Amino acid sequence: MLPLVLASTSIYRKQLLERLGLPFDCIAPINVDEEALNLPPEQLVMALARQKAESVAGTLGDAIVIGSDQVGVLDGQILTKPHTSEKAESQLMAMAGREHQLLTGVYVLNTKSGQFRQHLDCHRLTLRTLSAAEISDYVAREQPLDCAGSYKIEGLGISLMERIDGSDFTAIVGLPL
């Protein structure tokens, strides 16, 4: 069996893959600029997943390499990782009481054969109507600064949701299993 490699720095993706009980290595993608591509959201998330896998694959021998990426979309605009509490609060305020999409792209590459598989997962999520104080409290407690859409669905972020439409909850966390 070929070694399994997760091309990611995401602790959330690593934790998801650990649930399967399979041995794997986690290697940070090389030179992937998540904000450099000017593509529609569906194409962007798939391009980034592929870039992550291929950037790591070039440093390995024979292996199965998994790359994944995720973006939120509200009114056609991409919701990036906020990186600051202020931006997280602003994103959540804009999404409060509204539906948005969460797109998760996965690219799996067999470096030995060159074969690959790719998958795009789309969830529609609606946040509850939230006050500024609720949002500020959530951001202070959860610190979702490294999460597309500014929430951690696997943590307190679930309490922000009014509705979730989709088939694979793990995709919302970052890696459909």
N, CA, C and O of each residue as an XYZ file, in Angstrom:
708
protein
N       0.843     -1.180      0.000
C       0.000      0.000      0.000
C       0.890      1.246      0.000
O       1.878      1.317      0.731
N       0.528      2.211     -0.821
C       1.296      3.451     -0.890
C       1.076      4.285      0.363
O      -0.015      4.272      0.932
N       2.100      5.010      0.796
C       1.922      5.896      1.948
C       0.880      6.974      1.642
O       0.746      7.424      0.505
N       0.159      7.368      2.666
C      -0.864      8.399      2.559
C      -0.299      9.699      3.122
O       0.282      9.710      4.207
N      -0.471     10.799      2.380
C       0.058     12.094      2.792
C      -1.049     13.142      2.679
O      -1.704     13.260      1.644
N      -1.244     13.884      3.739
C      -2.172     15.005      3.739
C      -1.370     16.280      3.503
O      -0.509     16.632      4.309
N      -1.650     16.968      2.408
C      -0.956     18.211      2.068
C      -1.706     19.366      2.722
O      -2.549     20.008      2.095
N      -1.391     19.620      3.984
C      -2.167     20.611      4.725
C      -1.441     21.061      5.984
O      -0.635     20.329      6.557
N      -1.748     22.281      6.396
C      -1.324     22.766      7.709
C      -2.521     22.845      8.652
O      -2.387     23.281      9.795
N      -3.688     22.423      8.174
C      -4.923     22.529      8.958
C      -5.007     21.451     10.037
O      -5.000     20.257      9.740
N      -5.086     21.883     11.273
C      -5.265     20.946     12.380
C      -6.611     20.242     12.268
O      -6.752     19.094     12.688
N      -7.598     20.926     11.704
C      -8.940     20.357     11.576
C      -8.953     19.211     10.573
O      -9.572     18.177     10.824
N      -8.275     19.382      9.435
C      -8.199     18.304      8.446
C      -7.394     17.128      9.003
O      -7.748     15.968      8.793
N      -6.333     17.434      9.701
C      -5.523     16.372     10.303
C      -6.355     15.566     11.296
O      -6.294     14.336     11.296
N      -7.123     16.235     12.131
C      -7.963     15.535     13.106
C      -9.018     14.673     12.422
O      -9.306     13.567     12.878
N      -9.592     15.171     11.334
C     -10.583     14.379     10.604
C      -9.961     13.107     10.043
O     -10.532     12.026     10.183
N      -8.807     13.223      9.415
C      -8.158     12.052      8.828
C      -7.722     11.065      9.906
O      -7.753      9.855      9.682
N      -7.321     11.561     11.063
C      -6.944     10.681     12.176
C      -8.105      9.793     12.612
O      -7.888      8.679     13.090
N      -9.337     10.276     12.452
C     -10.515      9.488     12.829
C     -10.596      8.159     12.081
O     -11.160      7.189     12.586
N     -10.029      8.121     10.872
C     -10.096      6.900     10.078
C      -9.147      5.820     10.577
O      -9.288      4.653     10.210
N      -8.188      6.194     11.405
C      -7.262      5.214     11.960
C      -6.218      4.724     10.973
O      -5.572      3.704     11.214
N      -6.043      5.428      9.872
C      -5.033      5.051      8.885
C      -3.739      5.806      9.155
O      -3.772      6.967      9.562
N      -2.599      5.156      8.933
C      -1.344      5.892      9.092
C      -1.183      6.902      7.951
O      -1.462      6.588      6.794
N      -0.738      8.103      8.281
C      -0.493      9.118      7.259
C       0.499     10.132      7.791
O       0.710     10.261      8.997
N       1.099     10.845      6.860
C       1.965     11.967      7.193
C       1.249     13.245      6.793
O       0.429     13.255      5.875
N       1.567     14.301      7.482
C       0.989     15.609      7.190
C       2.144     16.534      6.803
O       3.059     16.759      7.594
N       2.092     17.065      5.581
C       3.163     17.918      5.077
C       2.559     19.240      4.604
O       1.548     19.254      3.902
N       3.179     20.334      4.989
C       2.693     21.660      4.593
C       2.869     21.865      3.094
O       3.933     21.573      2.549
N       1.832     22.363      2.423
C       1.970     22.698      0.999
C       3.054     23.756      0.802
O       3.332     24.563      1.690
N       3.653     23.729     -0.379
C       4.770     24.613     -0.683
C       4.334     25.669     -1.699
O       3.813     25.333     -2.763
N       4.545     26.938     -1.372
C       4.293     28.050     -2.302
C       2.887     28.063     -2.893
O       2.725     28.254     -4.098
N       1.882     27.865     -2.064
C       0.494     27.980     -2.513
C      -0.057     29.282     -1.940
O      -0.211     29.422     -0.727
N      -0.350     30.223     -2.819
C      -0.888     31.516     -2.408
C      -2.400     31.474     -2.566
O      -2.919     31.540     -3.680
N      -3.096     31.365     -1.450
C      -4.543     31.188     -1.469
C      -5.289     32.416     -1.971
O      -6.484     32.327     -2.255
N      -4.623     33.550     -2.088
C      -5.310     34.764     -2.519
C      -4.838     35.252     -3.889
O      -5.248     36.325     -4.332
N      -3.977     34.475     -4.571
C      -3.404     34.931     -5.838
C      -4.295     34.651     -7.044
O      -4.211     35.362     -8.045
N      -5.134     33.645     -6.970
C      -5.942     33.261     -8.124
C      -7.235     34.058     -8.185
O      -7.905     34.260     -7.172
N      -7.571     34.501     -9.370
C      -8.812     35.244     -9.576
C      -9.760     34.351    -10.375
O      -9.878     34.484    -11.593
N     -10.434     33.439     -9.672
C     -11.330     32.469    -10.298
C     -12.676     32.483     -9.591
O     -12.771     32.925     -8.446
N     -13.725     31.999    -10.267
C     -15.000     31.818     -9.567
C     -14.807     30.848     -8.395
O     -13.913     30.003     -8.443
N     -15.629     30.956     -7.347
C     -15.423     30.163     -6.129
C     -15.251     28.659     -6.350
O     -14.353     28.056     -5.763
N     -16.093     28.042     -7.187
C     -16.003     26.599     -7.409
C     -14.671     26.221     -8.048
O     -14.053     25.227     -7.663
N     -14.230     27.009     -9.020
C     -12.948     26.746     -9.674
C     -11.784     27.046     -8.739
O     -10.785     26.325     -8.734
N     -11.909     28.093     -7.961
C     -10.849     28.479     -7.028
C     -10.572     27.381     -6.013
O      -9.418     27.006     -5.804
N     -11.613     26.867     -5.383
C     -11.421     25.872     -4.335
C     -10.806     24.587     -4.906
O      -9.996     23.938     -4.245
N     -11.193     24.224     -6.135
C     -10.609     23.032     -6.751
C      -9.159     23.283     -7.171
O      -8.311     22.402     -7.024
N      -8.872     24.471     -7.690
C      -7.499     24.798     -8.081
C      -6.568     24.797     -6.875
O      -5.440     24.312     -6.961
N      -7.030     25.333     -5.765
C      -6.196     25.362     -4.557
C      -5.980     23.963     -3.993
O      -4.878     23.646     -3.546
N      -7.007     23.124     -4.006
C      -6.847     21.743     -3.535
C      -5.799     21.024     -4.388
O      -4.942     20.309     -3.869
N      -5.882     21.226     -5.702
C      -4.920     20.596     -6.609
C      -3.509     21.136     -6.376
O      -2.556     20.362     -6.295
N      -3.372     22.453     -6.269
C      -2.053     23.045     -6.040
C      -1.419     22.513     -4.758
O      -0.222     22.227     -4.726
N      -2.210     22.384     -3.718
C      -1.683     21.876     -2.449
C      -1.156     20.457     -2.614
O      -0.049     20.146     -2.173
N      -1.952     19.592     -3.254
C      -1.523     18.203     -3.447
C      -0.279     18.131     -4.325
O       0.679     17.433     -3.995
N      -0.294     18.847     -5.436
C       0.834     18.781     -6.365
C       2.108     19.391     -5.785
O       3.208     18.938     -6.098
N       1.968     20.417     -4.941
C       3.160     21.039     -4.357
C       3.893     20.074     -3.433
O       5.121     20.096     -3.349
N       3.145     19.240     -2.749
C       3.740     18.246     -1.854
C       4.193     17.021     -2.648
O       5.242     16.446     -2.355
N       3.412     16.622     -3.646
C       3.731     15.431     -4.437
C       5.112     15.530     -5.074
O       5.815     14.527     -5.199
N       5.497     16.730     -5.472
C       6.791     16.919     -6.105
C       7.976     16.656     -5.194
O       9.107     16.552     -5.668
N       7.737     16.548     -3.903
C       8.816     16.309     -2.940
C       8.868     14.857     -2.471
O       9.723     14.488     -1.667
N       7.939     14.030     -2.984
C       7.788     12.668     -2.478
C       8.125     11.628     -3.531
O       8.224     11.928     -4.721
N       8.296     10.410     -3.069
C       8.328      9.267     -3.964
C       6.890      8.843     -4.218
O       5.994      9.681     -4.317
N       6.679      7.546     -4.321
C       5.338      7.024     -4.562
C       4.470      7.212     -3.325
O       4.850      6.821     -2.221
N       3.301      7.815     -3.520
C       2.398      8.084     -2.396
C       1.017      8.451     -2.929
O       0.839      8.738     -4.113
N       0.060      8.432     -2.031
C      -1.268      8.988     -2.278
C      -1.300     10.314     -1.524
O      -1.127     10.342     -0.305
N      -1.519     11.408     -2.243
C      -1.478     12.745     -1.649
C      -2.869     13.373     -1.717
O      -3.513     13.381     -2.767
N      -3.315     13.896     -0.583
C      -4.624     14.546     -0.498
C      -4.426     16.041     -0.284
O      -3.753     16.465      0.656
N      -5.019     16.825     -1.166
C      -5.063     18.276     -0.997
C      -6.507     18.697     -0.841
O      -7.389     18.139     -1.493
N      -6.760     19.666      0.009
C      -8.129     20.127      0.229
C      -8.123     21.626      0.494
O      -7.171     22.172      1.052
N      -9.199     22.274      0.085
C      -9.353     23.687      0.380
C     -10.829     23.983      0.579
O     -11.694     23.178      0.230
N     -11.100     25.143      1.142
C     -12.468     25.493      1.496
C     -12.659     27.001      1.386
O     -11.801     27.782      1.800
N     -13.803     27.398      0.817
C     -14.171     28.810      0.807
C     -15.652     28.949      1.113
O     -16.466     28.100      0.750
N     -15.974     30.028      1.781
C     -17.366     30.401      1.974
C     -17.746     31.395      0.892
O     -16.896     32.120      0.374
N     -19.037     31.425      0.551
C     -19.518     32.337     -0.482
C     -20.823     32.965     -0.009
O     -21.773     32.264      0.339
N     -20.856     34.286     -0.001
C     -22.058     35.040      0.362
C     -22.320     36.061     -0.742
O     -21.482     36.917     -1.024
N     -23.481     35.958     -1.355
C     -23.848     36.874     -2.448
C     -22.790     36.902     -3.550
O     -22.495     37.959     -4.109
N     -22.223     35.739     -3.858
C     -21.221     35.647     -4.913
C     -19.830     36.095     -4.515
O     -18.900     35.992     -5.315
N     -19.667     36.589     -3.300
C     -18.365     37.054     -2.816
C     -17.719     35.990     -1.929
O     -18.389     35.368     -1.104
N     -16.434     35.792     -2.103
C     -15.709     34.789     -1.327
C     -15.453     35.292      0.087
O     -15.007     36.420      0.295
N     -15.747     34.430      1.049
C     -15.463     34.703      2.461
C     -14.137     34.028      2.789
O     -14.073     32.805      2.915
N     -13.114     34.797      2.923
C     -11.787     34.256      3.206
C     -11.628     33.998      4.703
O     -12.502     34.333      5.502
N     -10.504     33.402      5.062
C     -10.167     33.278      6.483
C     -10.001     34.698      7.019
O      -9.297     35.505      6.413
N     -10.631     35.012      8.135
C     -10.627     36.408      8.576
C      -9.292     36.906      9.132
O      -8.953     38.074      8.939
N      -8.545     36.073      9.802
C      -7.246     36.416     10.400
C      -7.308     37.426     11.542
O      -6.383     37.476     12.354
N      -8.362     38.229     11.633
C      -8.505     39.171     12.753
C      -9.910     39.050     13.331
O     -10.848     38.662     12.635
N     -10.042     39.384     14.606
C     -11.357     39.354     15.260
C     -12.322     40.325     14.595
O     -13.506     40.022     14.446
N     -11.829     41.481     14.198
C     -12.686     42.488     13.577
C     -13.283     41.976     12.274
O     -14.473     42.156     12.014
N     -12.447     41.335     11.452
C     -12.945     40.815     10.178
C     -13.895     39.640     10.418
O     -14.890     39.499      9.706
N     -13.601     38.797     11.407
C     -14.497     37.680     11.730
C     -15.868     38.204     12.132
O     -16.891     37.695     11.674
N     -15.886     39.213     12.980
C     -17.159     39.793     13.420
C     -17.906     40.408     12.242
O     -19.127     40.276     12.146
N     -17.197     41.069     11.359
C     -17.818     41.685     10.188
C     -18.431     40.626      9.270
O     -19.547     40.796      8.780
N     -17.695     39.531      9.038
C     -18.225     38.449      8.203
C     -19.475     37.843      8.827
O     -20.481     37.648      8.144
N     -19.415     37.549     10.109
C     -20.565     36.933     10.778
C     -21.769     37.870     10.794
O     -22.903     37.413     10.650
N     -21.546     39.153     10.965
C     -22.650     40.116     10.939
C     -23.303     40.123      9.557
O     -24.528     40.178      9.447
N     -22.489     40.069      8.508
C     -23.025     40.054      7.143
C     -23.813     38.774      6.864
O     -24.777     38.794      6.099
N     -23.409     37.663      7.482
C     -24.071     36.375      7.242
C     -25.269     36.137      8.154
O     -26.101     35.280      7.857
N     -25.375     36.870      9.246
C     -26.435     36.639     10.236
C     -27.815     36.711      9.590
O     -28.151     37.680      8.909
N     -28.605     35.665      9.819
C     -29.958     35.596      9.285
C     -30.022     35.284      7.801
O     -31.090     35.368      7.195
N     -28.885     34.924      7.208
C     -28.818     34.710      5.760
C     -28.171     33.380      5.416
O     -27.460     32.778      6.221
N     -28.441     32.945      4.201
C     -27.845     31.711      3.692
C     -26.538     32.019      2.964
O     -26.421     33.019      2.257
N     -25.569     31.140      3.154
C     -24.325     31.211      2.392
C     -23.945     29.795      1.976
O     -24.538     28.823      2.445
N     -22.971     29.686      1.110
C     -22.465     28.384      0.686
C     -21.092     28.159      1.303
O     -20.327     29.098      1.522
N     -20.803     26.901      1.574
C     -19.459     26.514      1.982
C     -19.005     25.446      0.992
O     -19.593     24.367      0.913
N     -17.958     25.759      0.242
C     -17.438     24.865     -0.786
C     -16.158     24.216     -0.284
O     -15.258     24.894      0.211
N     -16.085     22.897     -0.415
C     -14.891     22.155     -0.027
C     -14.420     21.357     -1.231
O     -15.151     20.520     -1.762
N     -13.197     21.623     -1.656
C     -12.608     20.898     -2.777
C     -11.555     19.932     -2.280
O     -10.781     20.246     -1.376
N     -11.534     18.741     -2.887
C     -10.550     17.721     -2.530
C      -9.912     17.192     -3.813
O     -10.594     16.938     -4.805
N      -8.602     17.034     -3.770
C      -7.842     16.502     -4.897
C      -6.948     15.395     -4.349
O      -6.114     15.642     -3.478
N      -7.121     14.175     -4.859
C      -6.346     13.018     -4.401
C      -5.491     12.538     -5.571
O      -6.010     12.193     -6.632
N      -4.183     12.521     -5.366
C      -3.230     12.207     -6.427
C      -2.400     10.980     -6.065
O      -1.812     10.911     -4.986
N      -2.359     10.017     -6.977
C      -1.472      8.866     -6.858
C      -0.197      9.239     -7.615
O      -0.199      9.288     -8.845
N       0.877      9.498     -6.896
C       2.106      9.955     -7.550
C       2.762      8.852     -8.371
O       3.528      9.141     -9.290
N       2.475      7.602     -8.054
C       3.070      6.486     -8.793
C       2.454      6.368    -10.187
O       3.171      6.236    -11.179
N       1.136      6.416    -10.257
C       0.446      6.230    -11.538
C       0.099      7.546    -12.233
O      -0.165      7.569    -13.435
N       0.102      8.639    -11.470
C      -0.321      9.918    -12.025
C      -1.828     10.097    -12.052
O      -2.324     11.153    -12.445
N      -2.556      9.075    -11.636
C      -4.015      9.178    -11.608
C      -4.460     10.074    -10.457
O      -3.791     10.170     -9.429
N      -5.606     10.728    -10.654
C      -6.139     11.588     -9.607
C      -7.659     11.500     -9.589
O      -8.295     11.093    -10.562
N      -8.200     11.882     -8.485
C      -9.649     12.030     -8.311
C      -9.865     13.380     -7.653
O      -9.070     13.816     -6.820
N     -10.951     14.035     -8.038
C     -11.279     15.305     -7.405
C     -12.762     15.337     -7.083
O     -13.574     14.674     -7.727
N     -13.093     16.123     -6.074
C     -14.478     16.184     -5.603
C     -14.750     17.580     -5.058
O     -13.920     18.168     -4.364
N     -15.926     18.093     -5.386
C     -16.382     19.371     -4.851
C     -17.622     19.120     -4.017
O     -18.595     18.541     -4.500
N     -17.591     19.551     -2.779
C     -18.721     19.397     -1.871
C     -19.294     20.784     -1.591
O     -18.553     21.718     -1.287
N     -20.604     20.910     -1.694
C     -21.245     22.204     -1.466
C     -22.327     22.068     -0.403
O     -23.236     21.247     -0.529
N     -22.222     22.871      0.629
C     -23.247     22.940      1.675
C     -23.869     24.329      1.656
O     -23.197     25.320      1.372
N     -25.136     24.385      1.958
C     -25.836     25.655      2.146
C     -26.149     25.764      3.631
O     -26.792     24.891      4.213
N     -25.687     26.838      4.225
C     -25.876     27.043      5.655
C     -26.550     28.387      5.886
O     -26.256     29.371      5.208
N     -27.451     28.410      6.845
C     -28.115     29.654      7.219
C     -27.819     29.932      8.678
O     -28.090     29.108      9.551
N     -27.259     31.104      8.930
C     -27.012     31.510     10.314
C     -28.293     32.067     10.917
O     -29.133     32.632     10.217
N     -28.425     31.900     12.207
C     -29.525     32.537     12.935
C     -29.341     34.052     12.855
O     -28.259     34.540     12.529
N     -30.399     34.778     13.152
C     -30.256     36.214     13.346
C     -29.472     36.398     14.641
O     -29.849     35.868     15.685
N     -28.392     37.144     14.567
C     -27.479     37.292     15.704
C     -27.266     38.765     16.027
O     -27.217     39.608     15.132
N     -27.142     39.059     17.302
C     -26.823     40.426     17.711
C     -25.309     40.636     17.633
O     -24.539     39.676     17.591
N     -24.906     41.878     17.616
C     -23.479     42.208     17.619
C     -22.803     41.646     18.862
O     -21.659     41.197     18.795
N     -23.498     41.666     19.995
C     -22.930     41.136     21.241
C     -22.741     39.625     21.152
O     -21.723     39.105     21.610
N     -23.706     38.910     20.568
C     -23.569     37.458     20.412
C     -22.381     37.123     19.517
O     -21.615     36.203     19.801
N     -22.241     37.874     18.445
C     -21.138     37.639     17.515
C     -19.800     37.933     18.185
O     -18.862     37.145     18.063
N     -19.704     39.034     18.875
C     -18.470     39.404     19.565
C     -18.091     38.358     20.606
O     -16.922     37.989     20.725
N     -19.077     37.881     21.358
C     -18.838     36.850     22.366
C     -18.366     35.558     21.715
O     -17.431     34.920     22.199
N     -19.011     35.171     20.618
C     -18.617     33.950     19.915
C     -17.167     34.048     19.433
O     -16.373     33.134     19.657
N     -16.830     35.143     18.780
C     -15.476     35.304     18.237
C     -14.442     35.303     19.362
O     -13.375     34.708     19.217
N     -14.744     35.957     20.472
C     -13.815     35.986     21.606
C     -13.613     34.589     22.192
O     -12.495     34.233     22.564
N     -14.670     33.804     22.276
C     -14.581     32.471     22.881
C     -13.969     31.434     21.944
O     -13.175     30.599     22.376
N     -14.334     31.485     20.659
C     -13.949     30.426     19.717
C     -12.709     30.760     18.887
O     -12.013     29.854     18.429
N     -12.426     32.047     18.690
C     -11.279     32.484     17.886
C     -11.231     31.785     16.512
O     -10.254     31.101     16.206
N     -12.273     31.952     15.688
C     -12.325     31.274     14.391
C     -11.558     32.016     13.292
O     -12.045     32.140     12.168
N     -10.382     32.497     13.615
C      -9.644     33.385     12.724
C      -9.000     32.664     11.546
O      -8.606     33.295     10.565
N      -8.894     31.334     11.645
C      -8.286     30.551     10.572
C      -9.315     29.706      9.833
O      -8.969     28.705      9.205
N     -10.582     30.112      9.908
C     -11.677     29.323      9.335
C     -12.440     30.117      8.281
O     -12.854     31.250      8.524
N     -12.623     29.513      7.109
C     -13.445     30.139      6.072
C     -14.844     30.365      6.623
O     -15.468     29.439      7.142
N     -15.332     31.587      6.513
C     -16.659     31.902      7.025
C     -16.687     32.329      8.472
O     -17.741     32.712      8.980
N     -15.560     32.273      9.148
C     -15.435     32.775     10.530
C     -16.195     31.974     11.575
O     -16.619     32.527     12.590
N     -16.375     30.669     11.339
C     -16.994     29.838     12.375
C     -16.380     28.442     12.359
O     -15.882     27.970     11.337
N     -16.431     27.805     13.513
C     -15.972     26.426     13.667
C     -17.210     25.577     13.939
O     -17.711     25.522     15.063
N     -17.688     24.921     12.894
C     -18.919     24.145     12.997
C     -18.771     22.999     13.996
O     -19.751     22.571     14.606
N     -17.550     22.505     14.160
C     -17.309     21.382     15.075
C     -17.262     21.828     16.530
O     -17.203     20.997     17.437
N     -17.286     23.121     16.752
C     -17.275     23.674     18.106
C     -18.545     24.457     18.365
O     -19.646     24.007     18.049
N     -18.378     25.632     18.942
C     -19.529     26.482     19.256
C     -20.211     27.051     18.017
O     -21.330     27.555     18.108
N     -19.564     26.979     16.879
C     -20.143     27.493     15.641
C     -21.467     26.845     15.282
O     -22.297     27.461     14.614
N     -21.672     25.613     15.715
C     -22.942     24.938     15.439
C     -24.103     25.706     16.050
O     -25.215     25.671     15.523
N     -23.856     26.398     17.155
C     -24.929     27.148     17.823
C     -25.343     28.396     17.042
O     -26.384     28.987     17.330
N     -24.543     28.799     16.062
C     -24.872     29.956     15.233
C     -25.835     29.598     14.103
O     -26.434     30.478     13.484
N     -25.976     28.302     13.843
C     -26.708     27.854     12.666
C     -28.203     27.692     12.909
O     -28.647     27.216     13.954
N     -28.954     28.106     11.902
C     -30.395     27.868     11.878
C     -30.704     26.656     11.010
O     -31.607     25.876     11.313
N     -29.941     26.504      9.920
C     -30.197     25.416      8.976
C     -28.891     25.027      8.284
O     -28.052     25.874      7.977
N     -28.744     23.714      8.046
C     -27.596     23.192      7.308
C     -28.121     22.217      6.265
O     -28.782     21.237      6.607
N     -27.829     22.481      4.995
C     -28.217     21.589      3.905
C     -26.960     21.059      3.243
O     -26.161     21.828      2.708
N     -26.782     19.744      3.277
C     -25.633     19.108      2.657
C     -25.577     17.659      3.071
O     -26.358     17.216      3.913
N     -24.656     16.918      2.484
C     -24.644     15.478      2.702
C     -23.535     14.961      3.610
O     -23.649     13.851      4.129
N     -22.474     15.722      3.819
C     -21.330     15.205      4.576
C     -20.837     16.269      5.559
O     -20.155     17.218      5.171
N     -21.184     16.101      6.807
C     -20.823     17.081      7.833
C     -19.318     17.302      7.910
O     -18.871     18.414      8.190
N     -18.526     16.249      7.664
C     -17.074     16.407      7.757
C     -16.542     17.386      6.708
O     -15.484     17.984      6.900
N     -17.269     17.551      5.604
C     -16.849     18.525      4.588
C     -16.912     19.940      5.141
O     -16.096     20.785      4.773
N     -17.875     20.209      6.022
C     -17.986     21.543      6.616
C     -16.778     21.813      7.511
O     -16.323     22.951      7.623
N     -16.266     20.769      8.143
C     -15.088     20.911      8.996
C     -13.831     21.110      8.139
O     -12.882     21.760      8.577
N     -13.822     20.555      6.919
C     -12.688     20.810      6.042
C     -12.220     19.684      5.155
O     -11.383     19.907      4.281
N     -12.741     18.454      5.351
C     -12.299     17.331      4.528
C     -13.402     16.283      4.485
O     -13.620     15.581      5.473
N     -14.108     16.162      3.349
C     -15.160     15.143      3.288
C     -14.559     13.742      3.386
O     -13.623     13.396      2.665
N     -15.111     12.960      4.282
C     -14.618     11.593      4.460
C     -15.575     10.596      3.835
O     -15.330      9.391      3.883
